[in-house]
Amino acid sequence: MEKDLQGKTALVTGASSGLGTGIAERLAAAGALVAVCYASDKAGAEATVARIEAAGGQAFIAQAKLGGEAEARKLADAACAEFERRTGSEKLDILVNNIGGGDYGSILDVTEEAFDKVVSNNMRAAFFLTKVLHPKLRDFGRVINLSSVGARLTDPNIIVYTMVKAAVDAFTRVLSAELGPRGITVNAVAPGFTAGPTNDYIVNDPVAAKGVTDVTALRRFGQPQEIADVVYALASPLGRWVTAQSVEASGGFKL
């Protein structure tokens, strides 16, 4: 595998499982030193690092429960200190705001607590982490936000999730205008239904799984590695002229 991220540093949030693990491993395979960030699943984060190191890559864990500025600063300080210890510079080349998720519920079902949780994980986490890392981002670096195909859907049962992922897309566009003069690209990747722990209950239910694949042009679930490949492409030199975009990687879900 080409090592075109050799000498780069990367930080991936929510990297103890699922898409985050796949993204961290893909960036490390391309040569980046990766901060594998987690909120509570330390064992999962350590397992991600172990797999990266077993494959010849470099990574370390960093913990914070993102959603506000204080925890974001805690994570940024710890990760950048480790980058400096290992490379001689605290600068960050690639930031992947991967943390997200949300439960189903119509406007009549959603509680304030549930609403705030989805907003915190998907919007506040990315916003405040990017804010505190702003001065640490190296010129000509990359910021990649995880959006969702849900941002363009009109399903009443994911109303809050749709709202916040649409906000992630807007955040991506505005931030690209701000960071563009420094040569930093800012993009979003929008997965559809992807196999993994979050969607196991659907993948393993024949009726529910058919309901998804029947409305997916490629007639299957995506794989975490396929999302990770899109993130890698944007993070690599291949993505140098792409910015302000939300790149849908959904296999053609609900076209």
Disulfide bonds with the S-S distance in Angstrom:
none
